[in-house]
């Protein structure tokens, strides 16, 4: 509602929903990854939406977090394993994208409007990373590949439990950063965005070493 004219706002809304929905689907390449990110991002949306009294966001975010957290033990289990599948990951992405549109991020600065990009940074980052790498290789960005950052971390010697812990911990840190942004002035908010940009820049430099390690 903060973008004019209305048709531009509608276009960006559709782009956001479709993009986040598919970003979670692309992220679902390891056990617990998509559900772990979704659960803690949903909890962050819950804590952000409490002061705004957006009741449906409160309940929907808790429901999403509970469903995803309840799924993780079975997804990680060897004897009672359950796979999420496309219908699960697409649903997580759709609900997460919708939750982001349901509450206010104004706070003390208008820069808070970019907070959803912080909360859902890992799926967004992974999607953009794969697209850029595929295009640079002269390949279609819509084809499957092993350019995802979790798979690159695996090439660099990380085990899958370590990758899952890293992704959940990063989501938690980004959630804390997002809460600070909406409660701070423009200078603090801009500084946090800049630090996040530095982090992902350094992280990109690190995971690109997987190509050299593979050779």
DRENPA-3360 file (N, C-alpha, C; in nm, 2 decimals, always signed):
BEGIN
1 = XXXXXXXX = +0.08/-0.12/+0.00/+0.00/+0.00/+0.00/+0.08/+0.13/+0.00 ~ +0.21/+0.11/+0.01/+0.30/+0.23/+0.02/+0.36/+0.27/-0.12 ~ +0.32/+0.19/-0.22/+0.37/+0.22/-0.36/+0.26/+0.27/-0.44 ~ +0.29/+0.37/-0.52/+0.19/+0.42/-0.62/+0.26/+0.43/-0.75 ~ +0.19/+0.41/-0.86/+0.04/+0.38/-0.87/+0.01/+0.24/-0.83 ~ -0.12/+0.21/-0.82/-0.16/+0.08/-0.77/-0.12/-0.03/-0.86 ~ -0.11/-0.01/-0.99/-0.08/-0.13/-1.08/+0.07/-0.17/-1.05 ~ +0.15/-0.07/-1.02/+0.29/-0.11/-0.99/+0.30/-0.19/-0.86;
9 = XXXXXXXX = +0.22/-0.14/-0.76/+0.21/-0.22/-0.63/+0.16/-0.36/-0.65 ~ +0.06/-0.37/-0.74/+0.01/-0.51/-0.77/+0.11/-0.60/-0.84 ~ +0.18/-0.54/-0.93/+0.29/-0.61/-1.00/+0.40/-0.66/-0.90 ~ +0.44/-0.57/-0.82/+0.55/-0.60/-0.72/+0.50/-0.71/-0.62 ~ +0.37/-0.70/-0.58/+0.31/-0.79/-0.49/+0.31/-0.93/-0.55 ~ +0.27/-0.94/-0.68/+0.27/-1.07/-0.75/+0.41/-1.13/-0.76 ~ +0.50/-1.04/-0.80/+0.64/-1.08/-0.81/+0.70/-1.13/-0.68 ~ +0.67/-1.06/-0.57/+0.72/-1.10/-0.44/+0.66/-1.24/-0.40;
17 = XXXXXXXX = +0.53/-1.26/-0.42/+0.47/-1.38/-0.38/+0.53/-1.50/-0.46 ~ +0.53/-1.48/-0.59/+0.58/-1.59/-0.68/+0.73/-1.61/-0.65 ~ +0.80/-1.50/-0.63/+0.95/-1.52/-0.61/+0.98/-1.59/-0.48 ~ +0.92/-1.55/-0.37/+0.94/-1.62/-0.24/+0.89/-1.76/-0.24 ~ +0.78/-1.78/-0.30/+0.73/-1.92/-0.31/+0.83/-2.01/-0.38 ~ +0.88/-1.97/-0.49/+0.98/-2.05/-0.56/+1.11/-2.05/-0.49 ~ +1.15/-1.95/-0.42/+1.28/-1.94/-0.35/+1.28/-2.05/-0.25 ~ +1.18/-2.07/-0.17/+1.17/-2.18/-0.07/+1.18/-2.32/-0.14;
25 = XXXXXXXX = +1.12/-2.33/-0.26/+1.12/-2.45/-0.33/+1.26/-2.49/-0.37 ~ +1.34/-2.38/-0.42/+1.48/-2.40/-0.46/+1.57/-2.43/-0.34 ~ +1.53/-2.38/-0.22/+1.61/-2.40/-0.10/+1.59/-2.54/-0.04 ~ +1.49/-2.61/-0.08/+1.46/-2.74/-0.02/+1.55/-2.85/-0.09 ~ +1.68/-2.84/-0.06/+1.77/-2.94/-0.12/+1.84/-3.02/-0.02 ~ +1.82/-3.00/+0.11/+1.87/-3.08/+0.22/+1.77/-3.09/+0.33 ~ +1.78/-3.20/+0.40/+1.68/-3.22/+0.51/+1.69/-3.11/+0.61 ~ +1.57/-3.06/+0.65/+1.55/-2.96/+0.75/+1.58/-2.81/+0.71;
33 = XXXXXXXX = +1.63/-2.80/+0.58/+1.68/-2.66/+0.54/+1.56/-2.56/+0.52 ~ +1.47/-2.60/+0.43/+1.36/-2.51/+0.41/+1.27/-2.49/+0.53 ~ +1.24/-2.60/+0.60/+1.15/-2.60/+0.72/+1.22/-2.52/+0.83 ~ +1.35/-2.54/+0.85/+1.42/-2.47/+0.95/+1.42/-2.32/+0.93 ~ +1.45/-2.27/+0.81/+1.45/-2.13/+0.78/+1.31/-2.07/+0.79 ~ +1.21/-2.15/+0.74/+1.07/-2.10/+0.75/+1.02/-2.09/+0.89 ~ +1.06/-2.18/+0.98/+1.01/-2.18/+1.12/+1.06/-2.06/+1.19 ~ +1.19/-2.03/+1.18/+1.24/-1.92/+1.26/+1.21/-1.78/+1.19;
41 = XXXXXXXX = +1.19/-1.78/+1.06/+1.15/-1.66/+1.00/+1.00/-1.63/+1.04 ~ +0.92/-1.73/+1.05/+0.78/-1.72/+1.09/+0.77/-1.66/+1.23 ~ +0.86/-1.72/+1.32/+0.86/-1.66/+1.46/+0.90/-1.52/+1.46 ~ +0.99/-1.48/+1.37/+1.03/-1.34/+1.36/+0.92/-1.25/+1.32 ~ +0.84/-1.30/+1.22/+0.72/-1.23/+1.18/+0.62/-1.21/+1.29 ~ +0.61/-1.32/+1.38/+0.52/-1.31/+1.49/+0.56/-1.20/+1.59 ~ +0.69/-1.20/+1.62/+0.73/-1.10/+1.72/+0.72/-0.95/+1.67 ~ +0.74/-0.94/+1.53/+0.73/-0.81/+1.47/+0.59/-0.76/+1.46;
49 = XXXXXXXX = +0.49/-0.86/+1.44/+0.35/-0.82/+1.42/+0.28/-0.80/+1.55 ~ +0.33/-0.85/+1.66/+0.26/-0.83/+1.79/+0.22/-0.69/+1.82 ~ +0.31/-0.59/+1.81/+0.27/-0.45/+1.84/+0.16/-0.40/+1.75 ~ +0.16/-0.45/+1.62/+0.07/-0.39/+1.53/-0.08/-0.45/+1.54 ~ -0.09/-0.55/+1.62/-0.22/-0.61/+1.65/-0.28/-0.67/+1.52 ~ -0.20/-0.71/+1.42/-0.25/-0.78/+1.30/-0.27/-0.93/+1.34 ~ -0.39/-0.95/+1.39/-0.42/-1.08/+1.46/-0.40/-1.20/+1.36 ~ -0.44/-1.19/+1.24/-0.42/-1.30/+1.15/-0.27/-1.33/+1.12;
57 = XXXXXXXX = -0.19/-1.23/+1.12/-0.04/-1.25/+1.11/+0.01/-1.32/+1.23 ~ -0.04/-1.28/+1.35/+0.01/-1.35/+1.47/-0.02/-1.50/+1.47 ~ -0.14/-1.53/+1.44/-0.18/-1.67/+1.44/-0.12/-1.75/+1.32 ~ -0.12/-1.69/+1.21/-0.07/-1.76/+1.09/+0.08/-1.79/+1.10 ~ +0.15/-1.69/+1.16/+0.30/-1.71/+1.17/+0.33/-1.81/+1.28 ~ +0.25/-1.82/+1.39/+0.27/-1.92/+1.49/+0.24/-2.06/+1.43 ~ +0.13/-2.07/+1.35/+0.09/-2.19/+1.29/+0.20/-2.24/+1.20 ~ +0.25/-2.15/+1.12/+0.36/-2.19/+1.02/+0.48/-2.24/+1.10;
65 = XXXXXXXX = +0.52/-2.17/+1.20/+0.64/-2.20/+1.28/+0.62/-2.34/+1.35 ~ +0.50/-2.36/+1.40/+0.47/-2.49/+1.47/+0.47/-2.60/+1.37 ~ +0.41/-2.59/+1.26/+0.40/-2.69/+1.16/+0.54/-2.73/+1.11 ~ +0.62/-2.63/+1.08/+0.76/-2.65/+1.03/+0.85/-2.72/+1.14 ~ +0.84/-2.67/+1.26/+0.92/-2.72/+1.37/+0.88/-2.87/+1.40 ~ +0.75/-2.89/+1.39/+0.70/-3.03/+1.41/+0.74/-3.13/+1.30 ~ +0.77/-3.07/+1.18/+0.81/-3.15/+1.07/+0.95/-3.19/+1.07 ~ +1.04/-3.10/+1.13/+1.18/-3.12/+1.12/+1.23/-3.25/+1.18;
73 = XXXXXXXX = +1.19/-3.29/+1.30/+1.24/-3.42/+1.35/+1.21/-3.54/+1.26 ~ +1.10/-3.54/+1.20/+1.07/-3.65/+1.11/+1.15/-3.64/+0.98 ~ +1.18/-3.52/+0.93/+1.26/-3.50/+0.82/+1.40/-3.55/+0.84 ~ +1.45/-3.53/+0.96/+1.59/-3.57/+1.00/+1.60/-3.71/+1.04 ~ +1.49/-3.77/+1.07/+1.49/-3.91/+1.12/+1.53/-4.01/+1.01 ~ +1.60/-4.12/+1.06/+1.64/-4.22/+0.96/+1.54/-4.33/+0.95 ~ +1.46/-4.35/+1.06/+1.37/-4.46/+1.07/+1.23/-4.42/+1.03 ~ +1.19/-4.29/+1.05/+1.06/-4.25/+1.02/+1.06/-4.12/+0.94;
81 = XXXXXXXX = +1.15/-4.13/+0.84/+1.17/-4.01/+0.75/+1.05/-3.97/+0.67 ~ +1.02/-3.84/+0.67/+0.92/-3.78/+0.58/+0.99/-3.67/+0.50 ~ +0.96/-3.68/+0.37/+1.01/-3.57/+0.28/+0.91/-3.47/+0.25 ~ +0.95/-3.34/+0.24/+0.86/-3.23/+0.22/+0.80/-3.23/+0.08 ~ +0.88/-3.25/-0.02/+0.83/-3.24/-0.16/+0.80/-3.10/-0.20 ~ +0.77/-3.08/-0.33/+0.73/-2.95/-0.38/+0.61/-2.89/-0.32 ~ +0.51/-2.97/-0.29/+0.39/-2.91/-0.23/+0.41/-2.86/-0.10 ~ +0.51/-2.91/-0.02/+0.54/-2.86/+0.11/+0.63/-2.73/+0.10;
89 = XXXXXXXX = +0.73/-2.74/+0.02/+0.82/-2.62/+0.01/+0.75/-2.50/-0.05 ~ +0.67/-2.53/-0.15/+0.60/-2.42/-0.22/+0.50/-2.36/-0.12 ~ +0.43/-2.44/-0.04/+0.34/-2.39/+0.06/+0.41/-2.30/+0.16 ~ +0.53/-2.35/+0.21/+0.60/-2.27/+0.31/+0.64/-2.13/+0.25 ~ +0.68/-2.13/+0.12/+0.72/-2.01/+0.06/+0.60/-1.91/+0.04 ~ +0.49/-1.97/+0.00/+0.37/-1.89/-0.02/+0.32/-1.82/+0.11 ~ +0.32/-1.90/+0.21/+0.27/-1.85/+0.34/+0.37/-1.74/+0.39 ~ +0.50/-1.77/+0.39/+0.60/-1.68/+0.43/+0.59/-1.55/+0.35;
97 = XXXXXXXX = +0.58/-1.56/+0.22/+0.56/-1.44/+0.14/+0.44/-1.36/+0.18 ~ +0.33/-1.43/+0.21/+0.20/-1.36/+0.24/+0.21/-1.29/+0.38 ~ +0.28/-1.36/+0.47/+0.30/-1.30/+0.61/+0.38/-1.17/+0.60 ~ +0.47/-1.17/+0.51/+0.56/-1.05/+0.50/+0.47/-0.93/+0.46 ~ +0.36/-0.95/+0.38/+0.28/-0.84/+0.34/+0.17/-0.80/+0.44 ~ +0.16/-0.88/+0.55/+0.05/-0.86/+0.64/+0.07/-0.77/+0.76 ~ +0.19/-0.72/+0.78/+0.21/-0.64/+0.89/+0.29/-0.51/+0.86 ~ +0.31/-0.43/+0.95/+0.38/-0.30/+0.93/+0.52/-0.30/+0.98;
105 = XXXXXXXX = +0.61/-0.23/+0.91/+0.75/-0.23/+0.95/+0.80/-0.09/+0.96 ~ +0.70/+0.01/+0.98/+0.74/+0.15/+0.99/+0.83/+0.18/+1.10 ~ +0.79/+0.16/+1.22/+0.87/+0.19/+1.34/+0.91/+0.33/+1.34 ~ +1.04/+0.35/+1.36/+1.10/+0.48/+1.37/+1.16/+0.53/+1.24 ~ +1.16/+0.44/+1.14/+1.22/+0.48/+1.01/+1.15/+0.41/+0.90 ~ +1.14/+0.48/+0.78/+1.08/+0.42/+0.66/+1.17/+0.31/+0.60 ~ +1.29/+0.30/+0.65/+1.38/+0.20/+0.60/+1.34/+0.06/+0.64 ~ +1.25/+0.06/+0.74/+1.20/-0.07/+0.79/+1.12/-0.15/+0.69;
113 = XXXXXXXX = +1.08/-0.08/+0.58/+1.00/-0.15/+0.47/+1.08/-0.26/+0.41 ~ +1.21/-0.26/+0.42/+1.30/-0.36/+0.36/+1.33/-0.48/+0.45 ~ +1.27/-0.48/+0.57/+1.29/-0.58/+0.67/+1.25/-0.72/+0.62 ~ +1.14/-0.74/+0.54/+1.12/-0.87/+0.49/+1.23/-0.93/+0.40 ~ +1.31/-0.84/+0.34/+1.42/-0.89/+0.26/+1.53/-0.95/+0.35 ~ +1.54/-0.89/+0.47/+1.64/-0.94/+0.57/+1.59/-1.07/+0.63 ~ +1.46/-1.08/+0.67/+1.41/-1.20/+0.73/+1.41/-1.32/+0.63 ~ +1.39/-1.30/+0.51/+1.39/-1.41/+0.41/+1.51/-1.40/+0.32;
121 = XXXXXXXX = +1.62/-1.35/+0.37/+1.74/-1.33/+0.29/+1.81/-1.45/+0.24 ~ +1.81/-1.56/+0.32/+1.87/-1.68/+0.27/+1.81/-1.74/+0.15 ~ +1.67/-1.76/+0.15/+1.61/-1.81/+0.02/+1.63/-1.72/-0.10 ~ +1.62/-1.59/-0.07/+1.64/-1.49/-0.18/+1.78/-1.50/-0.23 ~ +1.87/-1.50/-0.14/+2.02/-1.50/-0.18/+2.05/-1.63/-0.26 ~ +2.00/-1.74/-0.21/+2.03/-1.87/-0.29/+1.97/-1.86/-0.43 ~ +1.85/-1.81/-0.44/+1.78/-1.81/-0.57/+1.86/-1.71/-0.66 ~ +1.90/-1.60/-0.62/+1.97/-1.50/-0.70/+2.11/-1.56/-0.74;
129 = XXXXXXXX = +2.17/-1.62/-0.64/+2.31/-1.68/-0.66/+2.30/-1.78/-0.77 ~ +2.21/-1.87/-0.77/+2.19/-1.98/-0.87/+2.16/-1.92/-1.01 ~ +2.07/-1.82/-1.01/+2.04/-1.75/-1.14/+2.16/-1.69/-1.20 ~ +2.23/-1.61/-1.12/+2.35/-1.54/-1.17/+2.46/-1.63/-1.22 ~ +2.49/-1.74/-1.14/+2.59/-1.83/-1.18/+2.55/-1.90/-1.31 ~ +2.42/-1.95/-1.32/+2.38/-2.02/-1.44/+2.39/-1.93/-1.56 ~ +2.35/-1.80/-1.55/+2.35/-1.71/-1.66/+2.50/-1.68/-1.71 ~ +2.59/-1.67/-1.61/+2.73/-1.65/-1.64/+2.79/-1.77/-1.71;
137 = XXXXXXXX = +2.74/-1.89/-1.69/+2.78/-2.00/-1.75/+2.72/-2.02/-1.89 ~ +2.62/-1.93/-1.92/+2.55/-1.94/-2.05/+2.45/-2.05/-2.05 ~ +2.40/-2.08/-1.93/+2.29/-2.19/-1.92/+2.16/-2.12/-1.87 ~ +2.06/-2.20/-1.89/+1.93/-2.15/-1.85/+1.92/-2.14/-1.70 ~ +1.88/-2.03/-1.64/+1.86/-2.02/-1.49/+1.75/-2.10/-1.44 ~ +1.66/-2.15/-1.52/+1.55/-2.23/-1.48/+1.58/-2.38/-1.47 ~ +1.70/-2.42/-1.51/+1.73/-2.56/-1.50/+1.80/-2.59/-1.37 ~ +1.79/-2.71/-1.32/+1.85/-2.75/-1.19/+2.00/-2.75/-1.20;
145 = XXXXXXXX = +2.06/-2.72/-1.09/+2.21/-2.72/-1.09/+2.25/-2.74/-0.94 ~ +2.38/-2.76/-0.93/+2.44/-2.78/-0.79/+2.52/-2.65/-0.75 ~ +2.47/-2.54/-0.79/+2.53/-2.41/-0.76/+2.47/-2.35/-0.63 ~ +2.38/-2.42/-0.56/+2.32/-2.37/-0.44/+2.43/-2.35/-0.33 ~ +2.41/-2.25/-0.25/+2.52/-2.23/-0.15/+2.53/-2.34/-0.05 ~ +2.42/-2.41/-0.01/+2.45/-2.53/+0.08/+2.53/-2.64/+0.02 ~ +2.51/-2.66/-0.11/+2.59/-2.76/-0.18/+2.73/-2.72/-0.20 ~ +2.75/-2.59/-0.22/+2.89/-2.54/-0.22/+2.96/-2.55/-0.09;
153 = XXXXXXXX = +2.89/-2.53/+0.02/+2.95/-2.55/+0.15/+2.99/-2.70/+0.17 ~ +2.90/-2.78/+0.12/+2.93/-2.93/+0.13/+3.06/-2.96/+0.05 ~ +3.08/-2.90/-0.07/+3.20/-2.92/-0.14/+3.32/-2.87/-0.07 ~ +3.30/-2.77/+0.02/+3.42/-2.71/+0.09/+3.44/-2.79/+0.22 ~ +3.37/-2.90/+0.24/+3.40/-2.99/+0.36/+3.30/-2.98/+0.47 ~ +3.20/-2.90/+0.46/+3.10/-2.89/+0.57/+3.01/-3.02/+0.56 ~ +2.97/-3.07/+0.68/+2.87/-3.18/+0.68/+2.73/-3.11/+0.68 ~ +2.63/-3.20/+0.66/+2.50/-3.14/+0.64/+2.44/-3.09/+0.77;
161 = XXXXXXXX = +2.47/-3.15/+0.88/+2.42/-3.10/+1.01/+2.48/-2.96/+1.04 ~ +2.61/-2.94/+1.00/+2.67/-2.81/+1.02/+2.61/-2.70/+0.93 ~ +2.58/-2.74/+0.81/+2.51/-2.65/+0.72/+2.37/-2.61/+0.77 ~ +2.30/-2.71/+0.82/+2.17/-2.68/+0.87/+2.18/-2.58/+0.99 ~ +2.27/-2.61/+1.08/+2.29/-2.52/+1.20/+2.33/-2.38/+1.16 ~ +2.42/-2.37/+1.06/+2.46/-2.24/+1.01/+2.34/-2.16/+0.95 ~ +2.26/-2.23/+0.87/+2.14/-2.16/+0.81/+2.04/-2.11/+0.92 ~ +2.01/-2.20/+1.02/+1.92/-2.16/+1.12/+1.98/-2.05/+1.21;
169 = XXXXXXXX = +2.11/-2.06/+1.24/+2.17/-1.95/+1.32/+2.17/-1.82/+1.24 ~ +2.20/-1.83/+1.11/+2.20/-1.70/+1.03/+2.06/-1.64/+1.03 ~ +1.96/-1.73/+1.01/+1.82/-1.68/+1.01/+1.79/-1.61/+1.14 ~ +1.83/-1.67/+1.26/+1.81/-1.61/+1.39/+1.88/-1.47/+1.40 ~ +2.00/-1.46/+1.35/+2.07/-1.34/+1.36/+2.01/-1.23/+1.27 ~ +1.96/-1.27/+1.16/+1.89/-1.18/+1.07/+1.76/-1.13/+1.13 ~ +1.69/-1.22/+1.20/+1.57/-1.19/+1.27/+1.60/-1.08/+1.38 ~ +1.71/-1.10/+1.45/+1.74/-1.00/+1.55/+1.77/-0.87/+1.49;
177 = XXXXXXXX = +1.85/-0.87/+1.38/+1.88/-0.75/+1.30/+1.75/-0.68/+1.26 ~ +1.66/-0.76/+1.21/+1.53/-0.70/+1.16/+1.46/-0.63/+1.27 ~ +1.45/-0.69/+1.39/+1.38/-0.63/+1.51/+1.45/-0.50/+1.55 ~ +1.59/-0.50/+1.54/+1.66/-0.38/+1.58/+1.63/-0.27/+1.48 ~ +1.62/-0.30/+1.35/+1.59/-0.20/+1.25/+1.46/-0.13/+1.27 ~ +1.35/-0.21/+1.30/+1.22/-0.14/+1.31/+1.21/-0.07/+1.44 ~ +1.30/-0.08/+1.53/+1.30/-0.01/+1.66/+1.40/+0.10/+1.67 ~ +1.48/+0.12/+1.56/+1.59/+0.22/+1.56/+1.56/+0.33/+1.46;
185 = XXXXXXXX = +1.65/+0.43/+1.46/+1.64/+0.54/+1.37/+1.71/+0.50/+1.23 ~ +1.70/+0.59/+1.14/+1.76/+0.56/+1.00/+1.90/+0.53/+1.00 ~ +1.99/+0.60/+1.09/+2.13/+0.57/+1.08/+2.16/+0.43/+1.12 ~ +2.10/+0.38/+1.23/+2.12/+0.25/+1.28/+2.07/+0.15/+1.18 ~ +1.95/+0.17/+1.12/+1.90/+0.08/+1.02/+1.99/+0.07/+0.90 ~ +2.03/+0.18/+0.85/+2.12/+0.18/+0.73/+2.25/+0.11/+0.76 ~ +2.30/+0.12/+0.88/+2.43/+0.06/+0.92/+2.41/-0.10/+0.93 ~ +2.29/-0.14/+0.97/+2.26/-0.28/+0.98/+2.25/-0.34/+0.84;
193 = XXXXXXXX = +2.18/-0.27/+0.75/+2.17/-0.31/+0.61/+2.31/-0.33/+0.55 ~ +2.39/-0.23/+0.58/+2.53/-0.23/+0.52/+2.61/-0.35/+0.57 ~ +2.59/-0.38/+0.70/+2.66/-0.50/+0.76/+2.61/-0.63/+0.70 ~ +2.48/-0.63/+0.67/+2.43/-0.75/+0.61/+2.48/-0.77/+0.47 ~ +2.49/-0.66/+0.40/+2.55/-0.66/+0.26/+2.70/-0.71/+0.27 ~ +2.77/-0.66/+0.36/+2.91/-0.70/+0.38/+2.92/-0.85/+0.41 ~ +2.83/-0.90/+0.49/+2.83/-1.04/+0.53/+2.81/-1.13/+0.41 ~ +2.70/-1.09/+0.33/+2.67/-1.18/+0.21/+2.78/-1.16/+0.10;
201 = XXXXXXXX = +2.84/-1.05/+0.10/+2.95/-1.03/+0.00/+3.07/-1.12/+0.04 ~ +3.11/-1.12/+0.17/+3.22/-1.21/+0.22/+3.18/-1.35/+0.20 ~ +3.05/-1.39/+0.23/+3.01/-1.52/+0.22/+3.01/-1.57/+0.07 ~ +2.98/-1.49/-0.02/+2.98/-1.52/-0.16/+3.13/-1.55/-0.20 ~ +3.22/-1.46/-0.16/+3.36/-1.49/-0.19/+3.41/-1.62/-0.13 ~ +3.36/-1.66/-0.01/+3.40/-1.79/+0.05/+3.34/-1.91/-0.03 ~ +3.21/-1.91/-0.06/+3.15/-2.02/-0.12/+3.20/-2.04/-0.27 ~ +3.24/-1.93/-0.33/+3.29/-1.94/-0.47/+3.42/-2.02/-0.48;
209 = XXXXXXX = +3.49/-2.03/-0.36/+3.61/-2.11/-0.36/+3.58/-2.26/-0.38 ~ +3.45/-2.30/-0.38/+3.42/-2.44/-0.40/+3.45/-2.48/-0.54 ~ +3.45/-2.39/-0.64/+3.48/-2.42/-0.78/+3.63/-2.46/-0.79 ~ +3.71/-2.38/-0.72/+3.86/-2.41/-0.72/+3.89/-2.54/-0.64 ~ +3.82/-2.56/-0.53/+3.84/-2.68/-0.46/+3.80/-2.80/-0.54 ~ +3.69/-2.79/-0.61/+3.64/-2.90/-0.69/+3.74/-2.93/-0.80 ~ +3.80/-2.83/-0.86/+3.90/-2.85/-0.97/+4.02/-2.92/-0.91;
% end
